[in-house]
Amino acid sequence: MRASLKAEVLAPQEDPRIAVSLTNTGDVPFRVDRDLVLGLRVFSPGLGAPADRWEHVGLKPRPDMEGAAARFVLLAPGKSVTREIELKTGFAVFWHATARYKDGTEEVLTHEYIVRLPQGSHPYELIMDYSLRLEDSGALRDYTGLDIEALGPFPDRVTALLTFQAGEPTPVGPVR
């Protein structure tokens, strides 16, 4: 399923705010999280730290199955969904990991965190990546209670790059 991901700056460096849009560029409808949280990863390698060094400021409540199902909408060819992200105030990201314990048991940990740029930092580059990968399906099922694979089809992986040069943001992308 063909798609494109576009990022643009809505507000300047002092209070950086961006918009991320996912567009169905193919000829077949596919499913997306209408909030562009589940499946969207936002990396900031320009912070001079690992990409996961966002400051955690909160935790969103886990959705019930009905609420989670309502988030996955069918995106028709030529249509888009857009999400605004306030980098310093905070925005939602989906996080998952598998904890492996000494007794051999495993636990899938899933959360929607509210994160923001660390105080005093400025973005130099942001990389946005959207995909609902097969390897994410267990974590998404744990988080939402839904059989994610049965909800599909989903778009192919898409990436966009946004760079901030000389104190002002400059969009570069989308990148495939």
C-alpha positions in Angstrom: 0.0 0.0 0.0 1.6 3.2 -1.2 1.7 6.2 1.1 3.7 9.4 1.6 4.7 11.1 4.9 5.3 14.9 5.0 6.5 17.1 7.8 6.2 20.8 8.0 7.0 23.5 10.6 4.1 25.4 12.0 5.9 27.5 14.7 9.5 28.7 15.0 12.4 27.5 17.1 11.3 29.2 20.3 8.3 26.9 20.6 8.7 24.4 17.8 5.5 22.9 16.5 5.3 20.7 13.5 2.6 19.0 11.4 3.0 15.4 10.2 0.7 14.2 7.4 0.3 10.7 6.0 -1.3 10.5 2.6 -2.6 7.5 0.7 -0.8 7.8 -2.6 -2.0 4.4 -3.9 -5.3 3.3 -5.4 -6.4 1.0 -2.5 -7.8 2.2 0.9 -5.7 1.2 4.0 -6.0 1.5 7.7 -4.2 4.1 9.9 -4.4 5.3 13.4 -6.3 8.6 12.9 -4.3 10.1 15.7 -1.0 9.1 14.0 0.4 7.9 17.3 0.3 4.1 16.9 2.8 3.5 14.2 4.5 6.9 14.1 8.1 7.2 15.5 9.7 10.5 16.0 13.5 10.5 16.4 15.7 13.5 17.2 19.3 12.5 16.6 20.3 16.1 16.6 19.8 16.3 20.4 23.3 14.9 20.8 21.9 11.9 22.6 20.2 8.6 21.6 17.0 9.0 19.7 15.0 7.9 22.7 16.2 10.7 25.0 12.9 12.6 25.0 11.9 13.9 28.4 9.0 11.8 29.7 6.3 14.0 31.2 3.2 11.8 31.5 1.4 8.7 30.6 -1.9 8.5 28.7 -4.6 6.1 29.9 -4.8 2.8 28.1 -7.8 2.9 25.7 -10.6 0.4 26.0 -11.1 -2.0 23.0 -13.9 0.1 21.6 -11.9 3.3 21.8 -8.9 1.7 20.3 -10.9 0.2 17.4 -12.4 3.7 16.6 -8.8 5.1 16.1 -8.1 2.8 13.1 -9.8 4.5 10.2 -9.9 3.5 6.5 -7.9 6.1 4.5 -9.2 6.4 0.9 -6.8 7.0 -2.0 -5.7 10.7 -2.2 -6.9 11.4 1.4 -4.6 12.3 4.3 -4.5 12.4 8.1 -2.5 15.1 9.9 -1.2 15.5 13.4 0.3 18.5 15.1 3.2 17.9 17.4 4.3 20.4 20.0 7.9 19.5 20.7 8.4 21.5 23.9 4.9 21.2 25.4 4.6 17.5 24.9 3.2 14.9 22.5 2.1 11.2 22.6 4.3 8.4 21.5 3.7 4.6 21.6 6.4 2.6 23.3 6.7 -1.1 23.7 9.3 -3.6 25.0 9.5 -7.2 26.1 10.8 -7.8 29.6 12.5 -11.2 29.9 12.8 -12.4 33.5 15.3 -14.9 35.0 12.6 -17.5 35.5 12.2 -17.6 31.7 8.9 -15.7 31.6 8.3 -12.7 29.4 6.0 -9.7 29.7 5.1 -7.2 26.9 5.1 -3.7 28.2 3.1 -1.1 26.3 2.4 2.5 27.0 1.5 5.8 25.3 3.8 8.3 26.9 3.7 12.1 26.7 7.2 13.2 25.8 8.9 16.5 25.0 12.2 18.0 24.1 14.5 18.2 27.2 14.5 21.7 28.7 17.1 24.0 27.1 17.5 21.8 24.0 16.6 22.6 20.4 15.9 20.2 17.6 18.5 20.1 14.8 16.9 17.3 12.9 13.8 15.2 13.2 13.1 11.9 11.5 9.5 10.7 11.3 8.8 7.1 10.4 5.4 5.6 10.0 4.7 1.8 9.8 2.6 -0.7 11.6 5.0 -3.6 11.2 4.2 -7.2 11.7 6.6 -7.4 14.6 4.6 -4.6 16.4 1.4 -6.6 16.1 1.8 -8.4 19.5 2.5 -5.1 21.3 -0.4 -3.4 19.6 -2.7 -6.3 20.5 -1.5 -6.1 24.1 -2.2 -2.4 24.2 -5.5 -2.2 22.3 -6.9 -5.7 22.7 -7.4 -5.8 18.9 -6.1 -8.3 16.4 -4.1 -5.7 14.4 -3.3 -8.1 11.6 -7.1 -8.6 11.0 -7.7 -4.8 10.8 -5.3 -4.2 7.9 -4.3 -3.6 5.2 -1.8 -1.1 6.4 0.5 1.3 4.3 4.1 0.5 3.5 6.7 2.1 5.7 7.3 5.8 4.9 9.8 8.3 6.3 10.2 12.1 6.4 13.1 14.2 7.5 12.9 17.7 8.9 16.1 19.7 9.6 16.5 22.9 11.6 19.4 25.0 10.2 20.8 28.3 11.5 18.1 28.4 14.2 15.2 28.1 11.7 13.6 24.9 10.6 14.0 23.7 7.0 11.9 20.8 5.8 13.7 18.1 3.8 11.6 15.2 2.7 9.7 13.1 2.3 12.3 10.4 2.1 11.7 6.8 1.1 
